[in-house]
Amino acid sequence: MQRYYFDHNATSPIDPEVLEAMMPTLREVSGNASSIHSFGQDARLLVESARLQVAELLRCEPKEVVFTSGGTESDNLAILGTVRAAAGGRKHVVTTAIEHPAVLQTCRQLEREGVSVDCVAVGSSGVVDIAAVRAALSPETVLVSVMHANNELGTIQPVAEIAEAAHAVGSLLHCDAVQSAGKLPIDVDALGVDLLTISGHKLYAPKGAGALYVRKGAEIESIQFGGRHERARRPGTENVPGIVGLGAACELARQRLVQESSRQEALRDRLERAIVGQIPNTWVNAGDSPRTPNTTNIGFAGIEGEPLLISLDLKGFAVSSGAACSSGAVEPSHVLLAIGLSRQQARSCLRLSIGRGTAEEDIDHFLAVLPGVVERLRTLAPAER
């Protein structure tokens, strides 16, 4: 059976050029990048080359890049590290209702430690209200954490305006850019961010590699203990193959971003128009808001997303009913509830996220199968519409 992948926001396949860049590190480079002998220095050279590639994608200085194991660790380091390093006893954090669990659960941990956290509501647009963020800020605010683009809706957040508001009260701004890196241009100075998270497996690099941008002068404490790797911010022997893969992926993303974004946006828009036009009682969540070019979230009245996902998988199509981290969860998506959908409506939605390997023919095949699957499920188990 031919298989089609429409779940790039969950993870992306390793790009062949990324794999090619990694292979010598697995076959030939055996040294520890912290060792001073030639074997170690061979590895160190590769790590620092990758650091430069990441910095060029983010438009920052290489020394501001901290390598981690991925987005979750980077988010934890940014949030916990900033709050624990805060001077003067300031203990207030502002975030939003549509953040990834890596941010929301970290903020809940801070609450258990006595930190005050305000979670700003988001309306049907899926875009954070800057006025609501300003209203939540106080002289005690040490950090604001807001994502660049939402993982379920693709909605792009007004990060630069929020950064300006945060800085006005002396707060730092952390941005989870896991879903925007490689899809949208990122310039840390233009965004005004002090910390920014990326993850390799979302931009065609291997799982287990990520990075945190830390602006020069921003104070964070390490949340792990051991050696003084990564300027004493992230102890542990460097994952040289993963770091090299991340660097190569960032280089490719920088080269291909404009062309691929335009191509994927055209495919995404065609997919949305066809689904809404061919299948009654469907809608696009936050469809009028600025979004990443590869992402759409569509509701299908009368059925639930999980049976639809399984039915499509049996026909060879990989889609998602929410964040991959929440697969198997009984509760509907917190993001879809946050934008005002009922619990029943939130359960009826699918996220489709395309990528570099998605072709026109893949869209054609999906559109040929989807209407029949939806009609069959509505007939078999009609839910409240």
C-alpha positions as MATLAB code, in Angstrom:
seq = 'MQRYYFDHNATSPIDPEVLEAMMPTLREVSGNASSIHSFGQDARLLVESARLQVAELLRCEPKEVVFTSGGTESDNLAILGTVRAAAGGRKHVVTTAIEHPAVLQTCRQLEREGVSVDCVAVGSSGVVDIAAVRAALSPETVLVSVMHANNELGTIQPVAEIAEAAHAVGSLLHCDAVQSAGKLPIDVDALGVDLLTISGHKLYAPKGAGALYVRKGAEIESIQFGGRHERARRPGTENVPGIVGLGAACELARQRLVQESSRQEALRDRLERAIVGQIPNTWVNAGDSPRTPNTTNIGFAGIEGEPLLISLDLKGFAVSSGAACSSGAVEPSHVLLAIGLSRQQARSCLRLSIGRGTAEEDIDHFLAVLPGVVERLRTLAPAER';
ca = [
       0.000    0.000    0.000;
       1.274    3.454   -0.895;
       1.784    5.600    2.211;
       1.442    9.376    2.518;
       2.813   11.526    5.343;
       0.719   14.520    6.461;
       2.132   14.850    9.990;
       5.338   16.870    9.675;
       4.495   18.970   12.747;
       4.835   15.814   14.855;
       8.202   14.961   13.360;
       9.939   15.244   10.015;
      11.990   12.635    8.158;
      15.741   13.129    8.176;
      16.808   14.923    5.018;
      19.238   12.799    2.930;
      21.785   15.640    2.969;
      21.542   15.823    6.756;
      22.127   12.084    7.020;
      25.110   12.363    4.687;
      26.606   15.078    6.900;
      26.139   12.909    9.984;
      27.639    9.664    8.671;
      31.335   10.590    9.086;
      30.685   11.440   12.751;
      29.323    7.911   13.275;
      32.008    6.126   11.286;
      35.161    8.156   11.833;
      34.863   10.754   14.626;
      35.039    8.854   17.909;
      36.436   11.524   20.212;
      34.765   13.378   23.068;
      34.360   17.009   22.042;
      35.574   18.112   25.480;
      38.877   16.229   25.221;
      42.004   18.200   24.370;
      43.705   15.551   22.242;
      43.329   15.457   18.464;
      40.444   12.977   18.533;
      38.498   15.306   20.802;
      39.405   18.391   18.809;
      38.143   16.763   15.608;
      34.788   16.380   17.308;
      34.939   19.912   18.761;
      35.523   21.373   15.311;
      32.346   19.713   14.033;
      30.327   20.935   17.030;
      31.487   24.524   16.571;
      30.822   24.387   12.831;
      27.264   23.268   13.572;
      26.905   26.035   16.156;
      27.711   28.556   13.447;
      25.099   27.002   11.126;
      22.426   27.263   13.808;
      23.443   30.840   14.565;
      23.161   31.786   10.901;
      19.577   30.492   10.770;
      18.635   32.446   13.907;
      20.781   35.492   13.010;
      22.616   35.459   16.323;
      26.171   34.985   17.591;
      27.445   31.376   17.746;
      28.335   31.750   21.431;
      24.644   32.475   22.127;
      23.654   28.955   20.977;
      23.376   26.226   23.628;
      22.958   22.665   22.360;
      20.367   20.482   24.115;
      18.501   17.235   23.540;
      15.500   18.961   21.924;
      12.616   21.358   22.345;
      11.367   20.124   25.711;
      14.759   20.419   27.377;
      15.339   23.832   25.818;
      11.971   25.091   27.079;
      12.670   23.737   30.561;
      16.130   25.300   30.641;
      14.846   28.658   29.425;
      11.954   28.878   31.884;
      13.314   27.199   35.007;
      16.803   28.577   34.438;
      15.614   32.170   34.062;
      13.276   32.150   37.061;
      15.833   30.479   39.340;
      18.495   32.968   38.304;
      16.261   36.003   38.868;
      17.606   38.568   41.297;
      15.593   40.360   43.940;
      13.072   37.606   44.553;
      10.985   38.353   41.454;
       8.671   35.386   40.979;
       6.051   36.018   38.306;
       5.757   34.420   34.845;
       3.320   35.134   32.026;
       2.473   32.586   29.341;
      -0.505   31.743   27.099;
      -3.254   29.127   26.994;
      -2.067   27.663   23.664;
       1.556   26.902   24.543;
       3.061   23.454   24.080;
       2.940   21.186   27.174;
       6.727   21.584   27.447;
       6.017   25.191   28.462;
       2.717   24.766   30.315;
       3.873   21.834   32.434;
       7.106   23.634   33.291;
       5.063   26.626   34.429;
       2.930   24.325   36.576;
       6.105   23.059   38.214;
       7.068   26.653   38.968;
       3.685   27.159   40.621;
       4.435   24.189   42.876;
       7.652   25.982   43.804;
       5.759   29.126   44.803;
       6.063   31.110   41.566;
       3.004   33.054   40.383;
       1.988   32.239   36.794;
      -0.579   34.061   34.654;
      -1.854   32.162   31.601;
      -3.314   34.599   29.066;
      -6.466   33.481   27.238;
      -6.592   33.358   23.432;
      -9.670   34.002   21.276;
     -10.994   32.256   18.176;
      -8.212   33.738   16.021;
      -5.645   31.562   17.769;
      -3.482   34.665   18.149;
      -2.452   36.075   21.504;
      -4.003   39.436   22.428;
      -1.163   41.850   23.167;
      -3.428   43.929   25.406;
      -4.137   40.852   27.520;
      -0.404   40.198   27.881;
       0.213   43.812   28.903;
      -2.560   43.552   31.496;
      -0.936   40.465   32.995;
       2.521   42.040   33.328;
       3.761   43.502   36.608;
       7.007   44.778   38.115;
       7.472   41.246   39.512;
       7.373   39.601   36.080;
      10.683   37.900   35.387;
       9.758   36.020   32.208;
       7.146   35.951   29.439;
       7.000   32.746   27.372;
       5.094   32.817   24.096;
       5.473   30.546   21.072;
       6.341   31.866   17.626;
       3.858   29.587   15.841;
       1.314   27.223   17.334;
       1.915   23.523   16.758;
      -1.756   22.616   16.197;
      -3.132   25.645   14.358;
       0.006   27.113   12.815;
      -1.028   30.587   13.991;
       1.828   33.092   14.150;
       2.067   35.104   17.350;
       2.995   38.824   17.664;
       6.284   38.033   19.367;
       8.020   41.354   18.697;
       5.193   43.400   20.204;
       5.013   41.109   23.229;
       8.794   41.356   23.670;
       8.549   45.144   23.724;
       5.869   45.018   26.401;
       7.847   42.481   28.446;
      11.036   44.516   28.295;
       9.150   47.623   29.421;
       8.632   46.011   32.839;
      12.125   44.507   32.971;
      11.075   40.994   31.995;
      12.855   38.634   29.632;
      11.018   37.055   26.683;
      11.281   33.351   25.839;
       9.952   32.120   22.512;
       9.282   28.488   21.616;
      10.111   28.491   17.900;
      10.032   24.719   17.445;
       7.249   24.917   14.833;
       8.483   28.030   13.046;
      12.184   27.283   12.556;
      12.711   26.383    8.924;
       9.193   27.542    7.969;
       9.354   31.238    8.844;
      12.296   33.667    8.803;
      13.771   34.039   12.295;
      15.814   37.042   13.381;
      16.257   37.118   17.144;
      16.930   40.857   17.154;
      13.879   41.675   15.040;
      11.727   39.454   17.272;
      13.243   40.992   20.394;
      13.586   37.634   22.124;
      16.035   36.879   24.910;
      15.685   33.097   24.681;
      14.464   30.974   21.770;
      13.922   27.229   21.418;
      14.374   25.022   18.343;
      14.221   21.244   17.872;
      16.055   19.213   15.245;
      13.425   16.624   14.441;
      10.948   19.310   13.390;
      13.256   20.540   10.609;
      14.569   17.322    9.045;
      17.334   16.601   11.573;
      17.458   13.592   13.923;
      15.505   13.266   17.148;
      17.452   14.011   20.298;
      19.116   17.253   19.181;
      17.964   20.819   19.789;
      19.210   24.236   20.760;
      18.414   27.185   22.976;
      19.387   30.708   21.967;
      20.398   32.733   25.034;
      20.982   36.421   24.409;
      24.326   37.712   25.645;
      23.827   39.058   29.160;
      20.681   37.038   29.916;
      21.134   35.197   33.209;
      20.037   31.566   33.427;
      20.943   28.783   35.812;
      21.650   25.264   34.665;
      18.889   22.832   35.614;
      21.210   19.823   35.358;
      24.414   19.136   37.227;
      27.725   17.754   36.033;
      30.462   19.228   33.887;
      30.865   22.717   32.466;
      29.782   21.907   28.919;
      28.005   24.539   26.810;
      29.421   27.423   28.870;
      28.246   25.732   32.080;
      24.623   25.902   30.972;
      24.027   22.327   29.846;
      26.300   19.643   31.310;
      26.809   16.346   29.532;
      28.924   14.922   26.741;
      27.903   16.519   23.456;
      25.805   14.457   21.046;
      28.159   15.098   18.148;
      26.207   13.242   15.403;
      22.936   14.867   16.449;
      24.507   18.320   16.677;
      26.091   17.948   13.245;
      22.712   16.869   11.872;
      21.002   19.861   13.465;
      23.580   22.216   11.994;
      23.220   20.737    8.513;
      19.427   20.944    8.774;
      19.606   24.609    9.763;
      21.852   25.323    6.791;
      19.431   23.603    4.408;
      16.461   25.364    5.982;
      18.115   28.736    5.475;
      18.787   27.961    1.809;
      15.351   26.537    1.005;
      13.029   28.543    3.242;
      11.593   31.024    0.754;
      10.970   28.557   -2.054;
       9.624   25.785    0.160;
       7.363   28.090    2.170;
       5.729   29.381   -0.982;
       5.292   25.897   -2.438;
       3.862   24.401    0.738;
       1.501   27.311    1.325;
       0.011   26.814   -2.150;
      -0.491   23.104   -1.458;
      -2.001   23.797    1.956;
      -4.437   26.375    0.587;
      -5.508   24.045   -2.202;
      -6.060   21.256    0.308;
      -8.206   23.467    2.547;
     -10.345   24.818   -0.285;
     -11.032   21.347   -1.628;
     -11.971   19.853    1.747;
     -14.318   22.667    2.714;
     -15.756   22.783   -0.805;
     -16.306   19.029   -1.211;
     -17.300   17.919    2.306;
     -20.327   19.526    3.994;
     -20.152   20.723    7.601;
     -16.409   21.250    7.745;
     -14.429   24.287    8.885;
     -10.845   25.525    9.173;
      -9.775   26.536   12.665;
      -8.148   29.992   12.769;
      -8.097   29.964    8.974;
      -8.152   33.762    8.678;
      -5.103   34.273   10.888;
      -1.466   34.407    9.760;
      -0.172   30.821    9.866;
       2.857   28.731    9.076;
       2.659   27.699    5.414;
       2.409   23.954    5.972;
      -0.294   23.646    8.645;
      -4.078   23.388    8.659;
      -6.508   22.273   11.355;
      -9.919   21.206   10.072;
     -13.097   20.242   11.903;
     -15.525   17.591   10.632;
     -18.956   17.894   12.264;
     -20.671   14.632   13.058;
     -17.613   12.447   13.671;
     -14.676   12.284   16.063;
     -11.105   12.859   14.993;
      -9.640    9.628   16.373;
     -11.779    7.228   14.284;
     -11.132    9.447   11.258;
      -7.390    9.343   11.936;
      -7.433    5.537   12.235;
      -9.541    5.106    9.092;
      -7.158    7.284    7.103;
      -4.142    5.445    8.498;
      -5.611    2.161    7.280;
      -5.704    3.696    3.811;
      -2.089    4.853    4.041;
      -2.435    8.461    5.230;
      -0.669    9.687    8.376;
      -2.512   12.616    9.960;
      -2.923   13.908   13.515;
      -5.771   14.741   15.857;
      -3.573   17.034   17.947;
      -0.086   17.355   19.369;
       1.976   14.176   19.067;
       2.896   14.476   22.757;
      -0.799   14.071   23.602;
      -1.558   11.018   21.450;
      -3.838    8.652   23.315;
      -5.092   11.386   25.652;
      -8.762   11.240   26.558;
      -9.097   14.992   26.886;
      -9.657   17.115   23.760;
      -6.926   19.490   22.619;
      -6.313   22.320   25.089;
      -5.482   24.556   22.113;
      -8.841   23.978   20.417;
     -10.693   24.498   23.692;
      -8.740   27.709   24.210;
      -9.982   29.164   20.906;
     -13.588   28.546   21.914;
     -14.538   25.162   20.451;
     -16.839   22.919   22.453;
     -15.419   19.631   23.680;
     -17.344   17.811   20.953;
     -16.095   20.172   18.262;
     -12.510   19.910   19.528;
     -12.715   16.117   19.271;
     -13.839   16.333   15.653;
     -10.710   18.012   14.291;
      -7.680   16.827   12.352;
      -4.336   18.562   11.951;
      -2.717   18.159    8.530;
       0.906   19.281    8.211;
       2.778   18.869    4.958;
       6.497   19.085    4.216;
       9.287   19.053    1.676;
       8.358   15.621    0.410;
       4.684   16.447   -0.130;
       3.782   16.585   -3.824;
       0.690   17.628   -5.772;
      -0.060   13.943   -6.337;
      -0.155   13.324   -2.587;
      -2.815   16.008   -2.212;
      -4.786   14.471   -5.100;
      -4.737   11.007   -3.497;
      -5.804   12.384   -0.126;
      -8.699   14.348   -1.615;
      -9.826   11.270   -3.532;
     -10.078    9.223   -0.310;
     -11.146   11.670    2.405;
     -14.778   12.424    1.387;
     -15.720    8.747    1.293;
     -14.127    8.074    4.680;
     -15.942   11.012    6.279;
     -19.280    9.999    4.771;
     -18.906    6.416    5.974;
     -18.053    7.455    9.535;
     -20.929    9.906    9.684;
     -23.288    7.152    8.602;
     -21.929    4.557   11.009;
     -21.648    6.684   14.119;
     -23.268   10.092   13.755;
     -22.231   12.395   16.553;
     -23.867   15.626   17.630;
     -23.447   18.221   14.887;
];
